[in-house]
Amino acid sequence: MKKSVFLLALCIALNSCTRDELQNENPKIEMSQKDPLTEKQINERINQSIKTEGAFNWSNESDHFLWSAVSRGNRMVSIGFGSSKDDFDRSKSPENKAIEDEILSVIKKNEGIEPTRFLLTSDKYLNQMDVIIEKEETLTALRQMKTIRYVEPADYHYFEIEDKYNLASKSSGSGSSGCGFSSTTLNAADYTSTTPGAKIPWAFAKHNIPEAWNYSTGAGVTIGLVDTGVSPEQTLLGNSFNNGASSGRTITKFGAFNSDGSADQCGHGTKMASVMTAPRNNTGLPVGVAYNANLIAYRAAENVVLETSAEQNGVKTAFTELGNNANVKIISMSMGHIFSVGKIEDAVKYAYSKGKLIFCAGGTSTSFTSFVGVIFPAWMPETQAITGVKEGTSNQKCDVCHSGSQIDFTFQMERASGSTVPVLSYYNGQSDYVGGSSVATAATAGIAALVWAKNPSWTRDQVLNKMRQSSTYYSNVNSSYGYGNINVLQAVQ
């Protein structure tokens, strides 16, 4: 795709005129080039790239464009380094210290200050660091180094700018963040009752999950949830995690965002935890897919849009720590961004290298601009991309769900009536509904737990292959919906 033309940027890119010629012809234009592009110009270029090329990547842009975004993003820069493009793991990178020192030296030389004044963080597991950079020349020097894997803005608020300028079609209100604290009385048509008093969401029956419980309930498997945390008020995801037919398991909560604890302050993470692992309770509330699985929940972000430095670092921390936890077999994340984030990509690859089976949401247009296909990191080959479809179908996406060639599985989560999937509410003793690719992803992670619990000696690939073989489009993958819906009873037999 052709890059956006900002006055004489095209002239410079094509080398059709020299710097001296520019200065002689129009000194004012040259002076204006020293100023960063506006937020609006930067976002317009990002949107144009996604619309015409299907993706946006900082590495394809000019030094000035990158510097402009850095300048508009609190001057924070994320740097990935290594001896090759796949050299992300510090423990497998003997030259990482020397490479890092060289990078710090280049920044010191160009910025004219000591590392203590510009180095923000140096990751202990990944070949990645965050720094403060003032000068465009510094970015140019870094991008010319052979040991640099990526240089990206670390705190550029794309979605905040979209809201400010209304540059693209998007949903308004709190739905754009994926957050909500509502409670709703469930329609009797949207669930069936089971012992000892739980409600089975309608969607579970569409995938033969209740029948699959005769073979597996997820016992012995630990799922890692990377989301907005879990409500401290919902006891079925707290002190009463072992309730009814759910017993002998644990729920653990960590905070990796802004150092303010593990408690959900959005509502999204609570619903994802519910659909995956809510107990088969005796309180008349919805049960989760893997109601005897263990859960480790990370509060890694404020909401589902991973655009701030704190959120991206939170997700990075969650994935690396879950990767290092030998008890964790499955990781589920129903959050993302419309373009790649290097440090998150590194962390996902790190967790994958540890044998984790990773599920990510394909995207929901109430959270992401409507012209986007499958979002990051769901498009990564290390993840399984999940989207939601309408009841009784495997190739009709829900009204707000994304689809595309990177999708691996689907989950039925939208009825003709408009109802979505019943889950626990943020508030104790109450229920709610949740939809989009988010709930589809969490449910599919729960399905994987059922399969792995039935076959505890299996590898990730064996579990994944069984899920594929039990799906609608095996072995002829659908171009937009992957393997389609999973027949869970078949998957656990």
C-alpha positions as CSV (number, residue, x, y, z in Angstrom):
1,M,0.0,0.0,0.0
2,K,1.2,3.5,-0.8
3,K,2.1,5.5,2.3
4,S,0.2,8.7,3.1
5,V,1.7,11.7,1.6
6,F,2.5,14.5,4.0
7,L,3.6,17.4,1.7
8,L,7.2,16.7,0.7
9,A,7.5,13.4,2.5
10,L,7.0,11.7,-0.9
11,C,9.8,13.8,-2.3
12,I,12.1,12.7,0.4
13,A,11.1,9.1,0.2
14,L,11.7,8.9,-3.6
15,N,15.0,10.8,-3.3
16,S,13.8,13.1,-6.0
17,C,15.2,16.2,-4.2
18,T,18.1,16.7,-1.8
19,R,17.9,18.3,1.6
20,D,19.9,21.3,0.3
21,E,17.5,21.7,-2.6
22,L,14.6,21.7,-0.2
23,Q,16.1,24.3,2.0
24,N,16.9,26.5,-1.0
25,E,13.4,26.1,-2.5
26,N,11.4,26.5,0.7
27,P,13.1,26.8,4.1
28,K,9.7,26.9,5.9
29,I,8.8,23.4,4.6
30,E,12.1,22.0,5.8
31,M,11.5,23.5,9.2
32,S,8.0,22.0,9.4
33,Q,9.5,18.6,8.9
34,K,11.2,18.8,12.2
35,D,7.9,18.8,13.9
36,P,6.1,15.5,14.6
37,L,3.1,14.6,12.6
38,T,-0.3,15.2,14.3
39,E,-2.1,12.5,16.0
40,K,-4.8,12.7,13.4
41,Q,-2.3,12.2,10.6
42,I,-0.7,9.2,12.3
43,N,-4.1,7.5,12.9
44,E,-5.2,8.2,9.3
45,R,-2.1,6.4,8.0
46,I,-2.7,3.5,10.4
47,N,-6.3,3.2,9.2
48,Q,-5.4,3.5,5.6
49,S,-2.8,0.7,5.9
50,I,-5.3,-1.7,7.6
51,K,-8.0,-0.9,5.1
52,T,-5.9,-1.4,2.0
53,E,-3.2,-3.9,3.1
54,G,-5.0,-5.7,5.9
55,A,-2.4,-4.8,8.5
56,F,-0.3,-2.1,9.9
57,N,3.3,-2.5,11.2
58,W,5.6,0.2,12.6
59,S,8.6,-1.4,10.9
60,N,7.2,-0.4,7.5
61,E,7.0,3.3,8.3
62,S,9.6,6.0,8.1
63,D,11.8,7.2,10.9
64,H,9.9,10.5,11.0
65,F,6.5,8.7,11.2
66,L,7.8,6.5,14.0
67,W,9.3,9.4,15.9
68,S,6.1,11.3,15.5
69,A,4.1,8.5,17.2
70,V,6.8,8.3,19.9
71,S,6.5,12.0,20.5
72,R,2.8,11.8,20.7
73,G,3.1,8.8,23.1
74,N,4.9,10.2,26.1
75,R,8.3,9.6,24.3
76,M,8.2,6.0,25.4
77,V,9.8,3.4,23.1
78,S,9.8,-0.4,23.2
79,I,12.8,-2.1,21.9
80,G,13.2,-5.8,21.0
81,F,16.7,-7.0,20.4
82,G,18.6,-10.2,19.7
83,S,21.0,-11.9,17.3
84,S,18.1,-13.0,15.1
85,K,14.4,-12.3,14.6
86,D,13.6,-15.2,16.8
87,D,16.0,-14.4,19.6
88,F,13.4,-13.3,22.2
89,D,14.2,-15.6,25.1
90,R,17.0,-14.2,27.4
91,S,17.7,-17.7,28.8
92,K,18.6,-18.9,25.3
93,S,20.4,-15.8,24.2
94,P,24.1,-15.8,25.4
95,E,24.8,-12.5,23.7
96,N,21.9,-10.6,25.1
97,K,23.9,-8.6,27.7
98,A,26.4,-7.4,25.1
99,I,23.7,-6.5,22.7
100,E,21.7,-4.6,25.3
101,D,24.8,-2.7,26.4
102,E,25.5,-1.7,22.8
103,I,22.0,-0.4,22.4
104,L,22.2,1.6,25.6
105,S,25.5,3.0,24.4
106,V,23.9,4.1,21.1
107,I,21.0,5.8,22.9
108,K,23.4,7.5,25.4
109,K,25.5,8.8,22.5
110,N,22.6,10.3,20.6
111,E,20.5,11.5,23.5
112,G,23.5,12.8,25.4
113,I,22.4,11.5,28.8
114,E,23.2,8.5,31.0
115,P,21.1,5.3,30.8
116,T,19.7,5.9,34.3
117,R,17.8,8.8,32.9
118,F,16.3,7.0,29.9
119,L,16.1,3.3,30.7
120,L,12.6,2.5,32.1
121,T,12.6,-1.3,32.2
122,S,14.7,-4.2,31.1
123,D,12.7,-7.5,30.9
124,K,14.2,-10.4,32.9
125,Y,12.7,-13.1,30.6
126,L,12.6,-11.4,27.2
127,N,15.2,-9.6,25.1
128,Q,13.1,-6.4,25.4
129,M,13.4,-3.0,27.1
130,D,11.5,0.2,27.4
131,V,13.3,3.6,27.1
132,I,12.6,7.3,26.8
133,I,13.8,8.9,23.6
134,E,13.6,12.5,22.6
135,K,15.4,12.7,19.2
136,E,14.5,11.3,15.8
137,E,18.2,10.7,15.1
138,T,18.3,8.2,18.0
139,L,15.5,6.2,16.4
140,T,17.3,6.3,13.1
141,A,20.5,5.0,14.7
142,L,18.7,2.2,16.5
143,R,16.8,1.0,13.4
144,Q,20.1,0.7,11.5
145,M,21.5,-1.8,14.1
146,K,21.5,-5.4,13.0
147,T,20.7,-6.6,16.6
148,I,17.4,-4.7,16.7
149,R,14.3,-6.8,16.1
150,Y,11.8,-4.0,16.5
151,V,11.5,-0.4,17.7
152,E,8.0,0.7,18.5
153,P,6.1,3.5,20.3
154,A,5.4,2.1,23.8
155,D,2.5,4.3,24.8
156,Y,0.7,5.6,21.7
157,H,-3.0,5.8,22.4
158,Y,-4.6,4.9,19.1
159,F,-8.1,4.3,20.4
160,E,-8.1,7.4,22.6
161,I,-7.2,9.4,19.5
162,E,-9.9,7.7,17.4
163,D,-12.4,8.8,20.1
164,K,-11.0,12.3,20.0
165,Y,-11.2,12.8,16.3
166,N,-13.9,10.3,15.4
167,L,-11.7,9.0,12.5
168,A,-13.3,5.6,12.0
169,S,-16.6,3.9,12.5
170,K,-16.9,2.6,16.0
171,S,-19.4,2.0,18.8
172,S,-20.0,4.6,21.4
173,G,-20.3,4.2,25.1
174,S,-18.8,1.8,27.6
175,G,-19.2,-1.1,25.1
176,S,-16.1,0.1,23.3
177,S,-14.0,-0.9,26.3
178,G,-15.7,-4.2,26.9
179,C,-16.5,-3.2,30.4
180,G,-19.8,-3.5,32.3
181,F,-21.2,-4.2,35.7
182,S,-24.8,-5.0,34.9
183,S,-26.9,-7.9,36.4
184,T,-29.8,-9.4,34.6
185,T,-32.6,-11.9,35.3
186,L,-32.0,-14.7,32.8
187,N,-34.7,-15.7,30.3
188,A,-35.9,-19.2,31.1
189,A,-35.4,-20.1,27.5
190,D,-31.7,-19.4,27.7
191,Y,-30.7,-22.2,30.2
192,T,-31.6,-25.6,31.5
193,S,-31.2,-26.6,35.1
194,T,-28.9,-29.3,36.4
195,T,-27.9,-30.8,39.8
196,P,-27.3,-29.6,42.4
197,G,-28.9,-26.4,41.4
198,A,-26.9,-24.8,38.6
199,K,-28.0,-23.3,35.3
200,I,-26.5,-24.6,32.0
201,P,-26.2,-21.9,29.4
202,W,-28.1,-22.7,26.1
203,A,-24.9,-22.4,24.1
204,F,-23.3,-25.4,26.0
205,A,-26.0,-27.8,24.6
206,K,-25.2,-26.6,21.1
207,H,-21.7,-28.0,21.5
208,N,-22.7,-31.2,23.5
209,I,-20.9,-29.9,26.6
210,P,-23.4,-31.4,29.2
211,E,-23.0,-34.8,27.6
212,A,-19.2,-34.4,27.6
213,W,-19.3,-33.9,31.4
214,N,-20.0,-37.6,31.7
215,Y,-16.4,-38.1,30.6
216,S,-14.5,-35.0,31.8
217,T,-15.1,-31.9,34.0
218,G,-11.7,-30.4,33.7
219,A,-10.3,-31.8,36.9
220,G,-6.5,-31.6,37.2
221,V,-6.1,-28.9,34.5
222,T,-5.1,-25.4,35.2
223,I,-6.2,-22.5,32.9
224,G,-4.5,-19.1,32.9
225,L,-6.8,-16.2,32.2
226,V,-5.2,-12.9,31.0
227,D,-7.9,-10.2,31.3
228,T,-9.1,-7.4,33.6
229,G,-9.1,-9.5,36.8
230,V,-11.9,-11.2,38.7
231,S,-14.5,-9.5,40.9
232,P,-13.8,-9.7,44.6
233,E,-17.5,-9.6,45.2
234,Q,-18.4,-12.8,43.3
235,T,-17.9,-15.6,45.9
236,L,-18.4,-18.4,43.3
237,L,-15.1,-17.1,41.8
238,G,-13.6,-16.7,45.3
239,N,-14.2,-18.4,48.6
240,S,-17.0,-20.6,47.1
241,F,-15.0,-21.6,44.0
242,N,-15.5,-25.2,45.3
243,N,-19.3,-25.3,45.5
244,G,-21.8,-27.9,44.6
245,A,-20.3,-30.5,42.2
246,S,-17.0,-28.5,42.0
247,S,-14.4,-29.5,44.5
248,G,-10.7,-30.0,45.2
249,R,-9.5,-27.2,42.9
250,T,-8.0,-23.7,43.3
251,I,-8.5,-20.2,42.0
252,T,-5.5,-17.8,42.2
253,K,-5.6,-14.1,41.4
254,F,-2.6,-11.9,40.4
255,G,-2.3,-8.2,39.6
256,A,0.0,-7.2,36.8
257,F,-1.5,-3.9,35.8
258,N,-0.6,-0.6,37.6
259,S,0.4,-2.3,40.8
260,D,-3.2,-1.9,42.2
261,G,-4.1,-5.5,42.8
262,S,-6.0,-8.3,41.1
263,A,-9.6,-7.1,41.5
264,D,-11.6,-6.6,38.3
265,Q,-12.5,-2.9,37.9
266,C,-14.1,-3.5,34.5
267,G,-16.3,-6.6,34.7
268,H,-15.0,-8.3,31.6
269,G,-12.5,-10.6,33.2
270,T,-15.1,-11.8,35.7
271,K,-17.4,-13.0,32.9
272,M,-14.6,-14.8,31.1
273,A,-13.6,-16.6,34.3
274,S,-17.3,-17.5,34.7
275,V,-17.8,-19.1,31.3
276,M,-14.6,-21.1,31.7
277,T,-14.7,-22.3,35.3
278,A,-17.7,-21.2,37.3
279,P,-18.6,-24.0,39.7
280,R,-21.5,-26.4,39.1
281,N,-23.2,-24.6,42.0
282,N,-26.1,-25.1,44.3
283,T,-27.2,-21.4,44.2
284,G,-29.1,-21.4,40.9
285,L,-26.5,-19.6,38.9
286,P,-24.7,-20.3,35.5
287,V,-22.0,-23.0,35.5
288,G,-18.7,-22.8,33.5
289,V,-17.5,-25.2,30.8
290,A,-14.7,-26.7,32.9
291,Y,-16.3,-26.6,36.3
292,N,-13.6,-28.6,38.0
293,A,-10.5,-27.0,36.4
294,N,-8.2,-24.7,38.4
295,L,-7.9,-21.1,37.4
296,I,-5.1,-18.6,37.6
297,A,-6.4,-15.1,36.7
298,Y,-4.3,-12.1,35.9
299,R,-5.5,-8.6,36.0
300,A,-3.3,-7.4,33.1
301,A,-5.3,-4.4,31.7
302,E,-7.9,-1.8,32.5
303,N,-10.1,-2.9,29.6
304,V,-10.0,-5.1,26.5
305,V,-8.1,-2.6,24.3
306,L,-4.3,-3.0,24.9
307,E,-3.0,0.3,24.0
308,T,-1.3,1.9,27.0
309,S,2.2,1.0,28.2
310,A,0.9,-0.2,31.5
311,E,-1.6,-2.6,29.8
312,Q,1.0,-3.9,27.3
313,N,3.5,-4.5,30.1
314,G,0.7,-6.2,32.2
315,V,-0.1,-8.6,29.4
316,K,3.6,-9.3,28.8
317,T,4.1,-10.1,32.5
318,A,1.1,-12.3,32.6
319,F,2.1,-14.4,29.6
320,T,5.7,-14.8,30.7
321,E,4.7,-15.8,34.3
322,L,2.0,-18.2,33.1
323,G,4.6,-19.6,30.6
324,N,7.0,-20.2,33.5
325,N,4.2,-21.9,35.6
326,A,4.6,-25.7,35.0
327,N,1.0,-26.3,36.2
328,V,-0.6,-24.1,33.5
329,K,-1.6,-25.9,30.3
330,I,-3.9,-23.4,28.7
331,I,-3.9,-19.6,28.4
332,S,-7.0,-17.6,27.3
333,M,-7.0,-13.9,26.5
334,S,-10.1,-12.1,25.1
335,M,-8.3,-8.8,24.6
336,G,-6.1,-7.3,21.9
337,H,-5.2,-4.6,19.5
338,I,-5.7,-3.8,15.8
339,F,-1.9,-3.9,15.1
340,S,0.9,-5.9,16.6
341,V,2.7,-5.0,19.8
342,G,6.3,-6.4,19.9
343,K,6.6,-7.0,23.6
344,I,3.3,-8.9,23.7
345,E,4.3,-10.9,20.6
346,D,7.5,-11.8,22.4
347,A,5.6,-12.9,25.5
348,V,3.1,-15.0,23.6
349,K,6.0,-16.8,21.8
350,Y,7.7,-17.3,25.1
351,A,4.6,-19.0,26.6
352,Y,4.1,-21.0,23.5
353,S,7.7,-22.2,23.7
354,K,6.8,-23.6,27.1
355,G,4.1,-25.8,25.7
356,K,1.1,-23.7,26.5
357,L,-2.1,-24.0,24.4
358,I,-3.1,-20.3,23.8
359,F,-6.6,-19.1,22.8
360,C,-7.2,-15.4,21.7
361,A,-10.3,-13.5,20.6
362,G,-10.6,-12.9,16.9
363,G,-12.1,-9.5,17.6
364,T,-15.5,-7.8,18.4
365,S,-16.5,-4.6,16.7
366,T,-17.9,-3.1,19.8
367,S,-14.3,-3.0,21.1
368,F,-12.4,-2.5,17.8
369,T,-12.9,-0.4,14.7
370,S,-15.3,-2.2,12.4
371,F,-13.0,-2.2,9.3
372,V,-10.5,-4.6,11.1
373,G,-10.3,-8.3,10.4
374,V,-8.9,-10.7,12.9
375,I,-7.0,-8.8,15.6
376,F,-3.7,-9.1,17.3
377,P,-2.5,-11.4,18.9
378,A,-5.2,-13.8,17.6
379,W,-3.6,-13.7,14.1
380,M,-0.3,-15.1,15.4
381,P,0.5,-18.7,14.4
382,E,1.2,-19.4,18.1
383,T,-2.4,-18.8,19.1
384,Q,-5.8,-20.3,18.3
385,A,-8.1,-17.5,17.1
386,I,-11.7,-17.8,18.1
387,T,-14.8,-16.0,17.0
388,G,-18.5,-16.2,17.8
389,V,-21.3,-17.4,15.5
390,K,-25.0,-17.5,15.5
391,E,-27.0,-20.3,17.0
392,G,-27.3,-23.3,14.7
393,T,-24.5,-22.1,12.4
394,S,-20.8,-22.4,12.0
395,N,-20.3,-19.8,9.3
396,Q,-22.5,-16.9,10.3
397,K,-20.6,-14.6,12.6
398,C,-22.4,-12.8,15.4
399,D,-23.5,-9.3,14.6
400,V,-20.4,-7.8,16.2
401,C,-17.8,-10.6,15.7
402,H,-14.8,-10.6,13.4
403,S,-13.9,-13.4,10.9
404,G,-11.1,-14.1,8.5
405,S,-8.6,-16.7,7.4
406,Q,-6.7,-16.7,10.7
407,I,-9.8,-18.0,12.6
408,D,-9.3,-21.5,14.0
409,F,-12.5,-22.3,15.8
410,T,-16.0,-20.9,16.4
411,F,-18.5,-21.0,19.2
412,Q,-22.2,-20.5,19.1
413,M,-23.0,-17.5,21.3
414,E,-25.8,-15.5,19.7
415,R,-29.5,-16.5,19.5
416,A,-32.1,-15.3,17.0
417,S,-33.7,-13.6,20.0
418,G,-30.5,-11.6,20.5
419,S,-29.6,-13.4,23.7
420,T,-26.0,-14.2,24.3
421,V,-24.4,-16.5,26.9
422,P,-25.5,-16.6,30.6
423,V,-22.7,-16.0,33.1
424,L,-22.1,-15.0,36.7
425,S,-22.4,-11.3,37.3
426,Y,-19.8,-9.1,38.9
427,Y,-22.0,-9.0,42.0
428,N,-22.5,-12.0,44.2
429,G,-25.7,-14.0,43.8
430,Q,-26.5,-12.4,40.4
431,S,-26.2,-13.3,36.7
432,D,-25.7,-11.6,33.4
433,Y,-25.2,-12.2,29.7
434,V,-22.0,-11.8,27.7
435,G,-21.3,-12.0,23.9
436,G,-18.8,-11.4,21.2
437,S,-15.6,-13.3,20.3
438,S,-14.6,-12.8,24.0
439,V,-17.0,-15.4,25.4
440,A,-16.4,-17.6,22.4
441,T,-12.7,-17.6,23.3
442,A,-13.1,-18.3,27.0
443,A,-15.6,-21.1,26.3
444,T,-13.2,-22.8,23.8
445,A,-10.4,-22.6,26.4
446,G,-12.7,-24.4,28.7
447,I,-13.4,-27.0,26.1
448,A,-9.6,-27.6,25.7
449,A,-9.5,-28.2,29.5
450,L,-12.1,-30.9,29.2
451,V,-10.1,-32.6,26.4
452,W,-6.8,-32.3,28.3
453,A,-8.3,-33.5,31.6
454,K,-9.6,-36.6,29.8
455,N,-6.1,-37.2,28.4
456,P,-3.7,-35.9,30.9
457,S,-0.6,-37.4,29.3
458,W,-1.3,-35.7,26.0
459,T,0.8,-32.8,24.5
460,R,-0.6,-29.5,23.3
461,D,-0.6,-30.7,19.7
462,Q,-2.5,-33.9,20.6
463,V,-5.2,-31.9,22.4
464,L,-5.5,-29.5,19.5
465,N,-5.7,-32.2,16.9
466,K,-8.5,-33.9,18.8
467,M,-10.4,-30.6,18.9
468,R,-9.9,-30.2,15.2
469,Q,-11.0,-33.7,14.4
470,S,-14.2,-33.1,16.4
471,S,-15.2,-29.9,14.5
472,T,-17.5,-29.0,11.7
473,Y,-15.0,-28.4,8.9
474,Y,-12.5,-31.1,9.6
475,S,-10.5,-31.7,7.4
476,N,-11.5,-29.0,4.9
477,V,-10.9,-25.8,6.8
478,N,-13.3,-23.0,6.1
479,S,-11.7,-19.9,4.7
480,S,-13.2,-17.5,7.3
481,Y,-14.2,-19.8,10.2
482,G,-11.4,-22.4,10.5
483,Y,-12.5,-25.7,11.8
484,G,-15.8,-24.3,13.0
485,N,-17.8,-25.5,16.0
486,I,-16.5,-28.2,18.2
487,N,-18.5,-31.3,19.1
488,V,-17.2,-31.5,22.7
489,L,-18.8,-35.0,23.4
490,Q,-16.8,-36.4,20.4
491,A,-13.7,-34.5,21.5
492,V,-13.7,-36.2,25.0
493,Q,-14.7,-39.8,23.8
